């Protein structure tokens, strides 16, 4: 298998997707922010000094998905049709689990948009709470599902 972001001379380039059919595509990514139980309680009770942590992180993730092509040099700008972020407090971690679902109807997938949404949502949570806990960890950002297009459906195990 060859890497599609390099031409025959080994130079980076944006992949030509003009001949690919337009299909419905979806990607789901997930990650988490691990923190102390007290920090998680602060989020749940909405006592963070910077405001509603989960609402701000959700908006940051949505905005980031829309800006992915501006951040990742070889990503195509895409007509995104859906971006949804679920931010779920999990006392067992303790922390927040972030899951982003991104959809498009286009010629290339939205995996990078979903991964970017999760990454920026995690970073936003960290930013909003770093004054309280600098030891938080951003963990396991990964693709969970990808469907649509020429390649087979992918589901993480």
N, C-alpha and C positions, 0 to 999 in steps of 0.2 A: 504494500500500500504506500502510495506517495503522499507527501504533504501538499495540500492544495494551495496553500498560501505562499508557495515558492514557484517561480517560473523555472524553465529548463536551465537557466544560468545560475540558479540559486538565489535570485533576488526576490525579496518580499513583494507581493502584489495582492491587490484585491481580486478575489475569484470572480470570474465572469459568470453570472447566473442568468444571463439573458435568454438562454435556450432552455432553461428549466421550466417546467410547468408551474402554474400558480396552484397551490394546494393549501388546504387548511392545516395549520401547524400549531402545536402546543408544546410548551416546556414547563416543567415544575422543578424548582430548586429548593433546597432546604439548608438551614444552618442554625446555630444556636449561640447564645451569649450566656456563659456560665458565670454565676455571681454568688455572693453570700446570700443566705436566706433573708437577712435583714434588708438587703438591697432589693430583693424581689418583693418583699412586703411593702417597701416604700413605693414601688411601681404600682402594685395592686391597690394600695390605699391612695394613690395619686398625690403623694407628698413630695415629689421631686421638685426642687426649686425652679427648674427650667420649664416645668409644665407637664402635660400628659405625654409621657415617654412613648407609649405605644402608638398614639395617634400621630405624633411627629415622625416616628420611625417608619410608620406605614406610608405617610406622604413622601418621605425621603426616598423610600424604595420605589415608589411609583415614578417619581421624578427621575431617579437614576435609570430605570429601565428605558424611559423615553430618551435618555441622553447617551445610551450605550455606544452608539456609533461615534459620538464625540470623544469618548474616553478610550475605546479600544481601537487602535489604528486601522485594522483591516475588516472591521465589522461594517456591514451594509446598513444604511438607514432604512428602517422598516415601517410599514403602516401597521402599527400595533392596534389590535382590535379589543384586547382586554389585558388588564394588569390587575391582579388581586393579591394582596398580602394578608396572610393570617399570622398574627403574633400571639402565641399561646404561652402564658405563664405555666411553668412546670416545676412544682415544688420538689420533685424527686431529683432534679439536676443539682441544685436549684438554678433556675434561669428562665430564659425566654427562647422558645423555638419559633423560628421564622420560616414561613413557607411562601414562596412566590409562584404564581401561575401567570404565564404570559401566553397570549394567543395572537396569531396573525393569519392572514390569507396572503401568501406571497410565494416567492421563489427561493427563499432560504429560511432556515429555522430561527427560533428565538431562545436558544439555550443561553447565549451570552446575556441576553436581556434579563432572563430569570435569575441567573447567577449574580449579575450586577445588582439587581434589586435586593437580593438577600444580603449581599456584601455591604451595601450602603445602609440598609436598615440596621444591620448589626453594628456598623460603625457609628450610626446615629445614637443607638442605645448607649454605646460606650461613651460617646461624647457628652450625652446628657447626664450621665451618672459618674463620670470620672472623678469629680470632686469628692464623691462619697466613697468610691472604691476603684482604685487604680489596678487592682489585681484581677479584674474581670478578664475572661478568655473568650475569644471568638473561635468557635469550633465547627468542624465538619461541614463546611460549605461544599455542597455537591449537587450534581444533577440527579434528580429522582426519576423523572420521566421525560421522554422526548418522543413525539409522534408526528407524522406527516412528512411528506416529501419522499424522496427516492429510497433513503436508507430505512432499514427495518425499525420498528418500534423498539425503544430502549426503555427498560425499567430497571432501576437499581435493585439489588438484592439485599 
